[in-house]
Structures are given as C-alpha cells and as structure tokens.
C-alpha cells in the first residue's frame, strides 16, 4: 500500500464484522480515512463509532432513527442521513474500499452500488451472492471491481487457490464447525431454544448467522457463495465438519496436494486480509499454537440431521430463482424462530416448502431479484402463520 491513506466505507458497521473492521482501522489511523459508516438502527453504537473515526457521512437505515442520530452527533460536522436510499447512496460515494457487512438480502443493493463504481469490496454478506450471484459477478467483471471474500472459509480458499492453474484444481473443501448441535439427535434439536442456537462454540457472531450455523444453513449458503466466487461446479465443492475451527478451508489439486489456511477463530484475520489487500496487516488476535491445540479432527456432515446442506445443493443445481427463494425464506424462518413462533427444525422444512411452492425462472436484472425476494418472503410468512396457529 502506498503512503496515501485508503478511504473506507463500512456497510453494517455496528454488527460483529463491522465492529471488528472498526477495531482494525482504529489501530492504524495513519493508513485509513473513513468516508461513511452505515448501520441499521443501533444509533448509540453508530454515534460512538462516528466520534471515534470521524467519517464524512453516517447513515442509519431506519428512518425513525434519524433525529436521535442527528442529536447524538450535533456539532460534529458529520453529515447524517437515513433510509434505504441513503444506504445505497453511501455505498456509491468515492471510497477506495467498501466493507459489505449488512446482514441478509438488504445488503444486495448497496453492494451492487459499490461494485458498479469499480470499488474494492470486502464481501462479508454472503446473501448477496446467494440471491443474485450471476448478476453480481457479471457486474464485477463489467465494472472492473475487486471482490475479496471476508467469510473465513472463502478467505482461506482465496489465499490458497492458484488462479494461474485453475485447470489443475481438483476441488475446494469448505470446513464447518458443526455448530452447537453437532452431536444432538433430531429429537434433541426439536426442542432447542433461540438462546441455545445463538451460543456458537467457537465464533462470536450475530443472532441470524449463529442460527444459520446451528442449522448448517450457513454452510449451504457458503456453498452457493463459493460456486460464484471460485467458478467450480457444485459437485467439486465439498463440506467437512472440523470442530476446532483451526483449518478454515482447503483446496485440493490434481497432484494430490491439499493446501489449507489455518488460524485461530478470529474474524479480524480475514477482515484484515481484505482491508489491507494486497498487503497483509498486523492483527491483535491470539496466535495459533498447534502444540497447544493438540488434535485436529474432521468428519463428514450428517445430511439426515442437517438437511439444509442437501437443500442448498438442490437449489444450486436448479438455479434460476431457487437460491433467491431459499435465502429470503430462510431469513423469514430464522426470525420466526428467534421470535419463538416456530421450532428449530421448522426452519429448513419451511424453507424447502417455499422453494417448492415458487418457480425457478431466471433473474436477469436487479428488479427481478427484488420481486422474487419479496414474493418468497410473503410465502414464507404465510407458512410461518400456518405453523404458529
């Protein structure tokens, strides 16, 4: 990186990934200047970050949070805006690097806005590629944007994938911790609570992602994301349960070599790789001590207890609108579980019903994706209502 500061926008700054990004920037203030911070509704945290990093703009997606944010930043000379359109406009501002960390399909439009101006984008929002992968990757190529994966698994593959010898790649292997219910029977999972589901054994994540990890839907979403990021067919993307979360993913080559990226489970490592790209940054995380870890274990996932993996492969093979429907229905189902309207095992059942109920027509433009997403959510909410009676 040159001596000139890299300008940065953080979409989803008050979430887990956003807060870790802020932490890294705060540690090296001479390397970065912040253009914009964007959050959904956490005014107190957003104002705290703004006072720390002094961005030119802060945006809160919930319009009713505008006045509290404006008051919290009174006299700071920081521009304040609110609403969905303002989020997209923040992503379109001239920052060199954009962190895409808004959870769910809500991150699609602002991520596309950053891509369409040719920005370097750190992609932590896997749903962007799940619900609109073909469209997004086409825009990356068309506008000369750089997409750097931030999910620990995809970052690992990004680091060990030899793109100069793509025809020498046998397969990629995504690792999964297995979540808190790795050893639970289906009967035990039927009665788990939201509190149990969000208590991930290795990673500190938000509620939605933690529930997805517990159901292994997160790994299904990552499978679809990997398909778009790395250009390998579905049958050459494997998933392996690795409870220690030390080996973050692997690439197998035709000569029998398997290259892996290892590290402690700290999201600041993949975030720093994307933030400083092409140069690595120092991070404060605990260093990996394999002698202390002692044993690394691996096992195949159980498709009977975790049907989300099979469903994700089904929709990826089906293509068209199916992944968009899966993502939208899953967001509705996970929220319904967190709200105690449905059971844990109902999540994947409901998603599969929504995928079966709707068509798989191709989605060629953003309007198609948004219309499909809205329709899928409506169907999913109807299914939730049926289960809640």
N, C-alpha and C positions, 0 to 999 in steps of 0.2 A: 504494500500500500504506500502511496506517495505521502509526502508530509502534509498534503492538503486534507482537511477533515472530510470524512464521509458523512453526507447528510442522510438522516434516517427517519422513517415514519413507522410507527408501531400500531398496527391494527389489532385491537384486542389487548391493550396494554395492561389492563388490570387483572387479566386471567393469569394462570400459572406460567405459561410460556412468556406472556408479556412482561410479567414481573421479573422473571429470570433475565429477559433481554434488558430491561431497565437496570438490573443489578450489574450486568456486564458493562453497559455503557457508562454507568456511574463510576466504575473502577478505572476507566480510561477516558476521561473527559477531553483529553487533548486529541483523541482520534476521531471523535464523533460530534456532530451537531444535530439536534433533533428538529425536524420540520414539523411533525404532527404526532399527537397521541390521540388514539381513538378507543373509546370504551362503550359498553352497552348502557349501564346505568349506575355504576359504582362511583358516584360523584366524589366522595371523600378520598378514595384511593387515587382517582384520576387527578384531583387537585393537588394532592401530595406529590405525585409524580411530576406534575407540571411545574411546581415550585422548585423541585429538585433539578430537572433537566432543562427548564426554560425553553420549551418548544415555541414555535411561531403560532401554532394553532392547536387547540384541543377540541375534540368533538365527542359528544355523548349521543348515542343512537336514540335513546328515549327522549322525546321532545319535552316531556314534563319535567325533565331534569335540567333543562337549560338554565332557568333562573337560579336554582341552587348552585350550579357550577359557576355561573357568571358572578354571583356574590362571593363565592369562595376564592375567586381569582381577581377580585376587584383591585384595581391599582397596579396590576402586574404587567399591563400592556400585552398580555397574551390574548390572541383572538379566540373567541369562543363561538361554537356553532352546535346545532343539534339536529337530529333527524336522519333518516335513511339517505337522503340525497347528499347531505353534508358528509356522511361517512364515505360515500363514493368520491365526492369532490376532494376529500382529504387524501385519498389514495392516488388521485390524479395529480396532486401537487408535485413539484420537481425535487423529490428526494432521490438520491442515488440508490438507496436500498430500502426495501419495504418488508417488514415482518407481517406475514399474513397469519394471524393467530385468532381471528374471530371464529368462535365455535359454530359448527354447523353450516348449512347452506347459506346462511346470512353472509358468510364470507366470500361468496362467489362473485358478486358484482364489484365490490371494491378490489378484489384480487385481479379481476379482469381489467379494471381501470388502470392499475399499476402496470400490468403486462402490456397493455396497449400503448403505453408511452415508452416501452423498452427498458423498464427498470430491472434491477436485480431484485428478485423476490425470494425471501426465505419462506418456504411453504410449510407451515405447521398445521394448516387447515386441510386435512385430507379429504373432507367432504367436497371441496372444490373440484377435485379430480374424479371423485366418485360420481357426482351428479352431472358433470359436464366435461369429462376428461378429453374427449375427442375435440370439442370446441376449444378448450383451454390450451391444449398442446398445439393446436393449429395456430392460435393467436400468439403463442410464444415464438413459434418459428416465423410467423408473418412479420412480427414487430421487433425481432432481434432481442427479445428479453432473455434474461438468465434466471432459470428456476433452480433453486438449491433446496433440496428436501431437508426438513428440520426434524421430522419424526426420527427417533433414534435408530429405528430399523432401516429406514430409507437413507438416512445419512450414512449409516455403516456401509450399505451397498454402494452408495455414491463414492465412498472413499476407496473401495477395493475393486470396483468394476473397471476393467480395462476397455475403455471405449474405442481404442485403436484396434482391438482384436475382438470385435463384437461376435464374429462368427466362431470364435474359439470358446465362447461361453456355453457351458452345459445347462446350468440352471442357477437360480438365485434361491436362497433359503432364508425366509423371514423367521426370526425367533420370537417366541411368546412366553411371557412369564407363567401363563396359565391362570393368573388372577387368584382371588381369594378362595375360589370354589373348585380349584383344580382336583381335589380329592373328594369332593361332595358327590353323593349319588343324586340322581334326578329327583328322588323323593325329598332329599335334604334341600335341594335348590328350590323346590316348590314353595318352601316356607321362609326363604331368606328375606331379610328386611333391607330397605334402602341403606340403612346405616352399615350393615354388613357389606353391601355391594360397593360402597364408595371407599371402603378401607382397603386400598391396594397394598399388598405386602412389600412392594419394592419402590414404587414411583409415587411422587406427590403430584396428583393431577386433579382437575376439576371433576365435579359430580358426573357430568354426562360421559366423559371419557372413561372414568373409573367404572361406571356401569357397563359401558361397552367392552371394557377389558374383562369384566367379570363374566359376561355372556360370550366372550370371544368374538363378538360382532366387530370389535375394534380391529381384530386381525383380519376379518373378512374385508373390512373397508380398506385396510392396508394392502391386501392382496390386489384389489382393484386399482388402488393408487400406484402400486408397483408396476402393474401392467402398462399403465400410461406413461409413467416416468422412464421406464427402462426398456420398453419395447419388446418384451419377451411374451410369448403366448402363455395362457393360463396354466397349461399342463407342464410348464417349465418354471413355475413358481411354487416352491414347497413351503410348508409351515412346520416348525419344530418347536415343541414346548421345552423351554430352558428356564427352570425356576429361579436360578441365581441371577438372571438378568445381567450377566457379565459379557457374554458373546451377543452382540446386538444384531448381527445378521451376517450372512456368508454368501460368497459367490463360488460356485463350482465350475471348473474349467475342464475341457475335453481331455487334458493330460492326466486327470485325476487329482490335480491340486485343488484345495479348498482354501480360499483366503477369507479371513474373518477380521472384523474390527471389534476390539474388546475395550471395556472401560467400566468404571463404577456407574450405577444408575443415577446419573445427574444430568438433567436436561440442559444445563449450561454448556456441556460439551458439544452436542450437535448445534446448539444455537450459536456458540462462538465460531464454529466452523463456517456457518453460513454468514454470520455478521462480519467476519474478517476476511472472507474469501477474496482472493486465492491464498492469503497468508493465514496461518494459524494464530490464535490469540491465547494468552495465558488465562487460565480459569482457576478459581479458588477451590474447586472440588477435591474431594478425597481421592488420592491416587490409588490405582489398582494394585493390590498386593496378592498375587496368585497363591503365594505360600500360605497366606492367612485364609484365603478363600478355601483352599484345600481341594475341593471336589467340584467339578462341573458336570452336570447331568443333563441328558436330553431324552425326550420321548415323543412319540407321535401323538398328536391330539386325538381325543376321542370324539368322532363325529356324531355318535349317538347322544352323548351328554351335551355336546356343544354344536347343535345343528346350524348355527349361524355360519360356520365355515362352509358347509355344503351349500347353503343358500347363496352365499356370496359367489361361489364358483358357478352356480346355476345362472345367476343374473349376469355375470360377466360373459358367459358363453352365449346367453340370449341377446345381450347387447341392447341397442336402442334405448328406450326409456326405462328399462328394468332397473339399472343401477340407481337412477334418479328416484324411482319409486321406493326402492329399498332404503335409500338414505333418508328420504322425507318421512316415511312410515316409521323408521327406527327412531328418529328424533321425537316424534309424537309419542311412541310407545315408551321410550325411556323416561320422558317427562311424566307420563301417566303412572309409571312405576314409582318414580320419586314422589309423586303426589299420592301414592298408596291407592290408586284407582284400579290397578291390575297387579297380578303377581309377577315374579321374576321370570318364570318360564313362559308367561303370556307374551313377553316382548317379541321373541323370534316368531312365535306362532302368528301373532298379529301382523308382523312384517310380511311373512310369507303369504298370508291371506290377501294383503294389499297388493303384493306383486302379482298374484294370480288374478285378482279382480280387474286389473288395469292392463291396457295393451302395451306393446313394446315398439311403437313406431319410432323412427329415427328423430333425433332432436338436432336440428341443423343450426339454429340461432338461439341467442340468449332468451328471447321471448318464449320459445318452445320449452326450454328448460324450466323457466319460472312458472309457466302454465301447468306443466306436468307436476312440478313440485307442489303447487297449490292444490291440484286435484288429488294427489296422493295423500296430502295432509288431511283433506276433507274426508276421504275414505277411511283413513286411519282413525280419525277422531270418531267416526261413526262406529267403527269396530270397538274402540275403547268404551264408548257409551253402551254398546251391547254387552260387553264383559262386566261393566260396572253395575249393571242392574241387579 
